[in-house]
Amino acid sequence: MMLFMPTDEKPNRNHADYDDLLHISEELIHLGLDRIFLHLRDARELLQLADHSVMAKATIILASAALESNLAHLTLRAQAFGKARPGLYSREQSDYLAGKQTIITDRGTLKEISQRQSLEERLQVVPDLVARAFDLRYELPKSGEMIRKLRRTIELRDSIIHPRWDKYLPNVTALEAAQAVDAVELFLESVMRQLHPYLVGYIVALTTIRGFDKHDVAIGHRTIEKRVPKTKFVTMASVGVREVLAGEWMNMAMLCQFAFESGTEGDSEGSLLTRGALVLLFAGVNAQLSIVSQWRLHDPSITFHAAERNFLEENVVGLGRDGEVEVVEDRQSFKKRIIAVPTVLAKRVDGQEVTISIGTAWGEQLLKSNELRNTVVHAPPDEPLPRVTKAELRAAVDAVRSYFEELHLKAPEAFKAQGLLLKTFKFSETYNTAESASDSSMH
């Protein structure tokens, strides 16, 4: 299925032919300004603290969230265009924008399922579908500074959220965080330039003051023509598994502490720190499960069934079209992993059959807080981005603490390290949610 093609020369056009689409864009700008700008602004401001590795990691996560939220906004525009002009998109293109596909089940019935879409693919396809509405095309450069920075940002984000045994990122530099912010700006600038003059509302969000002169503004200027040294990936074994677990734990705890101690925005009870802390908190939960799993998988004294091994490694094994064995990455649901991973580990490491029950108040809150995290990063196109209040972050922290207390209770050997780390996962019970932006060091 060909969803995009190389950019053609812009045809001669009558701009009045697109007045209805421009009117739609103007209406959506007012509804989607947060989606265009909020995460990008957060990443820019957090970059000021990126000399500390945890802040650099949070900056990269928020920059990646800015990519996702802008793609969601562009998706909303394309879907609105398609609704206004029936027949603008093929069924396959409309399904792509909706993130779904229709399959035939083994009973011969039709079923809608989620469509697997890589971020890099969406960076090409979504803007191109918006461009088609104006008889233009968008082409993501296949080489050069922008795509190189984008790919590195995606690679760093994936390693932060899904640490791997043989590809672990112990820290991130401020320059790499700056490169991630630049990558987002350069991508959005390329979309704006190729869709000129039809991408309404982006120029104000993209330019920032480069120096001391308020008139000296630029896009993607922080690492332009600079060589950004890559932090090398290492193995967890070379760092030490306990050190890796403690480091990842302290990262999520430290950012939560910063968020609780800092002020809030003038128009909400949240801040860039509460949003960043919530995302890093659940990245930390996934990291702890992933690291413990990979640690135990590499212990020769423990025997796992092949299916258990593939599940813990988040892999699916099957046959490709050529009949060869094919291993692909399998992103399981959060709910499935928080139950199944400790269940498997308790069976193989502690020798116990246990049940991890999340049908509790803390379990329900854990799922609710994770859904809030998902909305921050992958908000549906027609929903506002949540600001994440300190109270919401507190509820998430308490639920995460209760979850790991449950794991340590049910599988004390498998989660021995978390039992010790829980002693450090305590925060002040008092925090002021009424502080204004002027009282915060971040604003």
Secondary structure in CASP SS format (residue, H / E / C, confidence):
PFRMAT SS
TARGET T0000
AUTHOR 0000-0000-0000
METHOD secondary structure of the structure
MODEL  1
M C 1.00
M C 1.00
L C 1.00
F C 1.00
M C 1.00
P C 1.00
T C 1.00
D C 1.00
E C 1.00
K C 1.00
P C 1.00
N C 1.00
R C 1.00
N C 1.00
H H 1.00
A H 1.00
D H 1.00
Y H 1.00
D H 1.00
D H 1.00
L H 1.00
L H 1.00
H H 1.00
I H 1.00
S H 1.00
E H 1.00
E H 1.00
L H 1.00
I H 1.00
H H 1.00
L H 1.00
G H 1.00
L H 1.00
D H 1.00
R H 1.00
I H 1.00
F H 1.00
L H 1.00
H H 1.00
L H 1.00
R H 1.00
D H 1.00
A H 1.00
R H 1.00
E H 1.00
L H 1.00
L H 1.00
Q H 1.00
L H 1.00
A C 1.00
D C 1.00
H C 1.00
S H 1.00
V H 1.00
M H 1.00
A H 1.00
K H 1.00
A H 1.00
T H 1.00
I H 1.00
I H 1.00
L H 1.00
A H 1.00
S H 1.00
A H 1.00
A H 1.00
L H 1.00
E H 1.00
S H 1.00
N H 1.00
L H 1.00
A H 1.00
H H 1.00
L H 1.00
T H 1.00
L H 1.00
R H 1.00
A H 1.00
Q H 1.00
A H 1.00
F H 1.00
G H 1.00
K H 1.00
A H 1.00
R C 1.00
P C 1.00
G C 1.00
L C 1.00
Y C 1.00
S C 1.00
R H 1.00
E H 1.00
Q H 1.00
S H 1.00
D H 1.00
Y H 1.00
L H 1.00
A H 1.00
G C 1.00
K E 1.00
Q E 1.00
T E 1.00
I E 1.00
I E 1.00
T C 1.00
D C 1.00
R C 1.00
G C 1.00
T C 1.00
L E 1.00
K E 1.00
E E 1.00
I E 1.00
S E 1.00
Q C 1.00
R C 1.00
Q C 1.00
S C 1.00
L H 1.00
E H 1.00
E H 1.00
R H 1.00
L H 1.00
Q H 1.00
V H 1.00
V H 1.00
P H 1.00
D H 1.00
L H 1.00
V H 1.00
A H 1.00
R H 1.00
A C 1.00
F C 1.00
D C 1.00
L C 1.00
R C 1.00
Y C 1.00
E C 1.00
L C 1.00
P C 1.00
K C 1.00
S C 1.00
G C 1.00
E H 1.00
M H 1.00
I H 1.00
R H 1.00
K H 1.00
L H 1.00
R H 1.00
R H 1.00
T H 1.00
I H 1.00
E H 1.00
L H 1.00
R H 1.00
D H 1.00
S H 1.00
I H 1.00
I H 1.00
H C 1.00
P C 1.00
R E 1.00
W C 1.00
D C 1.00
K E 1.00
Y E 1.00
L C 1.00
P C 1.00
N C 1.00
V C 1.00
T C 1.00
A H 1.00
L H 1.00
E H 1.00
A H 1.00
A H 1.00
Q H 1.00
A H 1.00
V H 1.00
D H 1.00
A H 1.00
V H 1.00
E H 1.00
L H 1.00
F H 1.00
L H 1.00
E H 1.00
S H 1.00
V H 1.00
M H 1.00
R H 1.00
Q H 1.00
L C 1.00
H C 1.00
P C 1.00
Y C 1.00
L C 1.00
V C 1.00
G C 1.00
Y C 1.00
I H 1.00
V H 1.00
A H 1.00
L H 1.00
T C 1.00
T E 1.00
I E 1.00
R C 1.00
G C 1.00
F C 1.00
D C 1.00
K C 1.00
H C 1.00
D C 1.00
V E 1.00
A E 1.00
I C 1.00
G C 1.00
H C 1.00
R C 1.00
T C 1.00
I C 1.00
E C 1.00
K C 1.00
R C 1.00
V C 1.00
P C 1.00
K C 1.00
T C 1.00
K C 1.00
F C 1.00
V E 1.00
T C 1.00
M H 1.00
A H 1.00
S H 1.00
V H 1.00
G C 1.00
V H 1.00
R H 1.00
E H 1.00
V H 1.00
L H 1.00
A H 1.00
G H 1.00
E H 1.00
W H 1.00
M H 1.00
N H 1.00
M H 1.00
A H 1.00
M H 1.00
L H 1.00
C H 1.00
Q H 1.00
F H 1.00
A H 1.00
F H 1.00
E H 1.00
S C 1.00
G C 1.00
T C 1.00
E C 1.00
G C 1.00
D C 1.00
S C 1.00
E C 1.00
G E 1.00
S C 1.00
L H 1.00
L H 1.00
T H 1.00
R H 1.00
G H 1.00
A H 1.00
L H 1.00
V H 1.00
L H 1.00
L H 1.00
F H 1.00
A H 1.00
G H 1.00
V H 1.00
N H 1.00
A H 1.00
Q H 1.00
L H 1.00
S H 1.00
I H 1.00
V H 1.00
S H 1.00
Q H 1.00
W H 1.00
R H 1.00
L H 1.00
H C 1.00
D C 1.00
P C 1.00
S C 1.00
I C 1.00
T C 1.00
F C 1.00
H C 1.00
A H 1.00
A H 1.00
E H 1.00
R H 1.00
N H 1.00
F H 1.00
L H 1.00
E C 1.00
E C 1.00
N E 1.00
V E 1.00
V E 1.00
G E 1.00
L E 1.00
G C 1.00
R C 1.00
D C 1.00
G C 1.00
E C 1.00
V E 1.00
E E 1.00
V E 1.00
V E 1.00
E E 1.00
D C 1.00
R C 1.00
Q C 1.00
S C 1.00
F H 1.00
K H 1.00
K H 1.00
R H 1.00
I H 1.00
I H 1.00
A H 1.00
V H 1.00
P H 1.00
T H 1.00
V H 1.00
L H 1.00
A H 1.00
K H 1.00
R H 1.00
V H 1.00
D H 1.00
G C 1.00
Q C 1.00
E C 1.00
V C 1.00
T C 1.00
I C 1.00
S C 1.00
I C 1.00
G C 1.00
T C 1.00
A H 1.00
W H 1.00
G H 1.00
E H 1.00
Q H 1.00
L H 1.00
L H 1.00
K H 1.00
S H 1.00
N H 1.00
E H 1.00
L H 1.00
R H 1.00
N H 1.00
T H 1.00
V H 1.00
V H 1.00
H H 1.00
A C 1.00
P C 1.00
P C 1.00
D C 1.00
E C 1.00
P C 1.00
L C 1.00
P C 1.00
R C 1.00
V C 1.00
T E 1.00
K H 1.00
A H 1.00
E H 1.00
L H 1.00
R H 1.00
A H 1.00
A H 1.00
V H 1.00
D H 1.00
A H 1.00
V H 1.00
R H 1.00
S H 1.00
Y H 1.00
F H 1.00
E H 1.00
E H 1.00
L H 1.00
H H 1.00
L H 1.00
K H 1.00
A C 1.00
P C 1.00
E C 1.00
A C 1.00
F C 1.00
K H 1.00
A H 1.00
Q H 1.00
G H 1.00
L H 1.00
L H 1.00
L H 1.00
K H 1.00
T H 1.00
F C 1.00
K C 1.00
F C 1.00
S C 1.00
E C 1.00
T C 1.00
Y C 1.00
N C 1.00
T C 1.00
A C 1.00
E C 1.00
S C 1.00
A H 1.00
S H 1.00
D H 1.00
S C 1.00
S C 1.00
M C 1.00
H C 1.00
END
